[in-house]
Amino acid sequence: MSGKSLRGPAPSLADACQPAPETAWVYLLRCPDGSLYGGWTNDLARRLKAHRTGKGGAKYTKSHGGPAVRLAYAERCADKSAALKREAAIKKLPKAEKEALASKWAADNRITIRMATPADGAAVAELYNWYVLHGTQTFQYRLSTAEEYAANIAGVLEKAPFLVAITPDGRLQGFACAHPWHSREAYAWNVEATIYCAPDCVGQGLGKRLYTALLELLRMQGYYNAFAIVTGENKASHEFHKRMGFTKSFVEKHSGYKFGRWLDVVYWQYPLRTGDAPPEPVRYRLTEAEMVSILEKVNL
Ligand SMILES: CC(C)(COP(=O)(O)OP(=O)(O)OC[C@H]1O[C@@H](n2cnc3c(N)ncnc32)[C@H](O)[C@@H]1OP(=O)(O)O)[C@@H](O)C(=O)NCCC(=O)NCCS
């Protein structure tokens, strides 16, 4: 969720919000022996996990590498029927044409993670607003503006990282940042982490890259805890936070109301540092070399 401040509920804007359109994907997976497996899904992340764990995945991927299979191509389709047609067409392609699809997809989606600047405000607002309109991941009803996000980025960067993930042609595919958890002094070593990947880019490993960098940078600054507040029904984010090493701490029942239903929120906590010794003050500014040392690990 976001730490952005909200005005009170605005029913007319809430009515304008729409549940997320159903997604449908065709995809190719690369097996360790070089072969490509094609399929379709309405949840890319969950399907990838099924292939990798062998629980509910395909026989082919189970016997051709299981945990080592990697996403080689993903294409979003209008709906299930379009995805099924496209899957059949892709499966009929000669291997060379499948390889060409995979090469182009890899080139188009070579994402670089860097520190944001206020000039990223418009792109970040656009990505976030998709979730404002279509999702319960954020409890915000009102659309954010580019100016608000430019100011938000500048504000965050005074104390913590604000990372953006950009394609070679300059498209924003995700962002991750952290805000102070509470304003009272004793909380100074805690942050709330926030992450959003573009709807077309979930389940492809980007969230892990962004959070890995974010958490490492926060640790280097001297923060002790990262918290995340996740909507009860946001299964992908619960799985994600669990996989990233967060521990579920407590549930706030009926904490928000959106799309005509009450929603719980779940608190997750990640210890960046441990120990009972008095903490050093947090370093709000890392050196350029320190930032590069972390970012180059996720930009390989
Ligand atoms: C939650 C979110 C940030 C995760 O990022 P992502 O790029 O989709 O996740 P990744 O592909 O990097 O997956 C990282 C791990 O989480 C697991 N995971 C992610 N989504 C999952 C899902 N839907 N089902 C099961 N596991 C999932 C992956 O299997 C992977 O595990 P591994 O390290 O064992 O391979 C992304 O889905 C997103 O932006 N969702 C919409 C916005 C949102 O909910 N933000 C969080 C608000 S609290």
The ligand as an SDF file (V2000), in Angstrom:
LIG
                    3D

 48 50  0  0  0  0  0  0  0  0999 V2000
    3.3310   -7.8610   -5.3560 C   0  0  0  0  0  0  0  0  0  0  0  0
    4.3140   -7.5520   -6.4960 C   0  0  0  0  0  0  0  0  0  0  0  0
    5.1150   -6.3120   -6.1610 C   0  0  0  0  0  0  0  0  0  0  0  0
    5.2860   -8.7500   -6.6330 C   0  0  0  0  0  0  0  0  0  0  0  0
    6.2060   -8.4610   -7.6670 O   0  0  0  0  0  0  0  0  0  0  0  0
    6.4490   -9.5140   -8.8700 P   0  0  0  0  0  0  0  0  0  0  0  0
    7.4150   -8.9270   -9.8060 O   0  0  0  0  0  0  0  0  0  0  0  0
    5.1260   -9.9080   -9.4030 O   0  0  0  0  0  0  0  0  0  0  0  0
    7.0880  -10.7290   -8.0680 O   0  0  0  0  0  0  0  0  0  0  0  0
    8.3260  -11.6070   -8.5590 P   0  0  0  0  0  0  0  0  0  0  0  0
    8.0470  -12.1550   -9.9080 O   0  0  0  0  0  0  0  0  0  0  0  0
    9.5860  -10.8310   -8.3720 O   0  0  0  0  0  0  0  0  0  0  0  0
    8.2560  -12.8030   -7.5160 O   0  0  0  0  0  0  0  0  0  0  0  0
    9.0620  -12.8380   -6.3380 C   0  0  0  0  0  0  0  0  0  0  0  0
    8.6630  -14.0600   -5.5310 C   0  0  0  0  0  0  0  0  0  0  0  0
    7.3010  -13.9320   -5.0900 O   0  0  0  0  0  0  0  0  0  0  0  0
    6.5070  -15.0330   -5.5550 C   0  0  0  0  0  0  0  0  0  0  0  0
    5.2160  -14.5360   -6.0500 N   0  0  0  0  0  0  0  0  0  0  0  0
    4.9670  -13.3130   -6.6020 C   0  0  0  0  0  0  0  0  0  0  0  0
    3.6780  -13.2540   -6.9950 N   0  0  0  0  0  0  0  0  0  0  0  0
    3.1150  -14.4590   -6.6800 C   0  0  0  0  0  0  0  0  0  0  0  0
    1.8080  -15.0250   -6.8570 C   0  0  0  0  0  0  0  0  0  0  0  0
    0.8180  -14.3260   -7.4490 N   0  0  0  0  0  0  0  0  0  0  0  0
    1.5860  -16.2870   -6.4420 N   0  0  0  0  0  0  0  0  0  0  0  0
    2.5810  -17.0080   -5.8570 C   0  0  0  0  0  0  0  0  0  0  0  0
    3.8490  -16.5380   -5.6730 N   0  0  0  0  0  0  0  0  0  0  0  0
    4.0980  -15.2770   -6.0830 C   0  0  0  0  0  0  0  0  0  0  0  0
    7.2670  -15.5850   -6.7420 C   0  0  0  0  0  0  0  0  0  0  0  0
    6.9940  -16.9600   -6.9270 O   0  0  0  0  0  0  0  0  0  0  0  0
    8.7100  -15.3330   -6.3770 C   0  0  0  0  0  0  0  0  0  0  0  0
    9.1620  -16.3850   -5.5390 O   0  0  0  0  0  0  0  0  0  0  0  0
   10.6460  -17.0300   -5.7560 P   0  0  0  0  0  0  0  0  0  0  0  0
   11.6050  -15.9720   -5.2930 O   0  0  0  0  0  0  0  0  0  0  0  0
   10.5880  -18.2300   -4.9310 O   0  0  0  0  0  0  0  0  0  0  0  0
   10.7800  -17.2810   -7.2390 O   0  0  0  0  0  0  0  0  0  0  0  0
    3.5830   -7.3650   -7.8660 C   0  0  0  0  0  0  0  0  0  0  0  0
    2.8290   -8.5150   -8.1210 O   0  0  0  0  0  0  0  0  0  0  0  0
    2.6980   -6.1350   -7.9180 C   0  0  0  0  0  0  0  0  0  0  0  0
    3.1600   -5.0530   -8.2150 O   0  0  0  0  0  0  0  0  0  0  0  0
    1.3970   -6.3320   -7.6500 N   0  0  0  0  0  0  0  0  0  0  0  0
    0.4310   -5.2310   -7.7430 C   0  0  0  0  0  0  0  0  0  0  0  0
    0.6930   -4.1080   -6.7500 C   0  0  0  0  0  0  0  0  0  0  0  0
    0.8270   -4.6240   -5.3430 C   0  0  0  0  0  0  0  0  0  0  0  0
    0.0940   -5.4980   -4.8920 O   0  0  0  0  0  0  0  0  0  0  0  0
    1.7920   -4.0390   -4.6060 N   0  0  0  0  0  0  0  0  0  0  0  0
    2.0260   -4.3880   -3.2340 C   0  0  0  0  0  0  0  0  0  0  0  0
    1.1330   -3.5590   -2.3880 C   0  0  0  0  0  0  0  0  0  0  0  0
    1.3400   -4.0780   -0.6740 S   0  0  0  0  0  0  0  0  0  0  0  0
  1  2  1  0
  2  3  1  0
  2  4  1  0
  2 36  1  0
  4  5  1  0
  5  6  1  0
  6  7  2  0
  6  8  1  0
  6  9  1  0
  9 10  1  0
 10 11  2  0
 10 12  1  0
 10 13  1  0
 13 14  1  0
 14 15  1  0
 15 16  1  0
 15 30  1  0
 16 17  1  0
 17 18  1  0
 17 28  1  0
 18 19  1  0
 18 27  1  0
 19 20  2  0
 20 21  1  0
 21 22  1  0
 21 27  2  0
 22 23  1  0
 22 24  2  0
 24 25  1  0
 25 26  2  0
 26 27  1  0
 28 29  1  0
 28 30  1  0
 30 31  1  0
 31 32  1  0
 32 33  2  0
 32 34  1  0
 32 35  1  0
 36 37  1  0
 36 38  1  0
 38 39  2  0
 38 40  1  0
 40 41  1  0
 41 42  1  0
 42 43  1  0
 43 44  2  0
 43 45  1  0
 45 46  1  0
 46 47  1  0
 47 48  1  0
M  END
$$$$
